[in-house]
Amino acid sequence: MAGETLDAICWRVLGRTQGVTELAYALNPGLAAAGPQLAEGTQVLLPEITESAPAMRETIQLWD
């Protein structure tokens, strides 16, 4: 999508960004030079993740 960022793609497709965005930049040389927002139609290779994403932490509400 036009204007999407690599970390947003990693989150949407892989379910996480920690450690994954850096791997994606390594797989896509020159992508960082294009700026934070990608042009529409930009092809991006994503890393293959073998371990599962870390479990989401339970959140609490401090005030009602």
Buried (B, 14 or more C-beta within 10 A) or exposed (E): EEEBBBBBBBBEEBEBBEEBBBBBBEEBEEBEEEEEEBEEEBEBEBBEBEEEEEEEEEEEEEEE
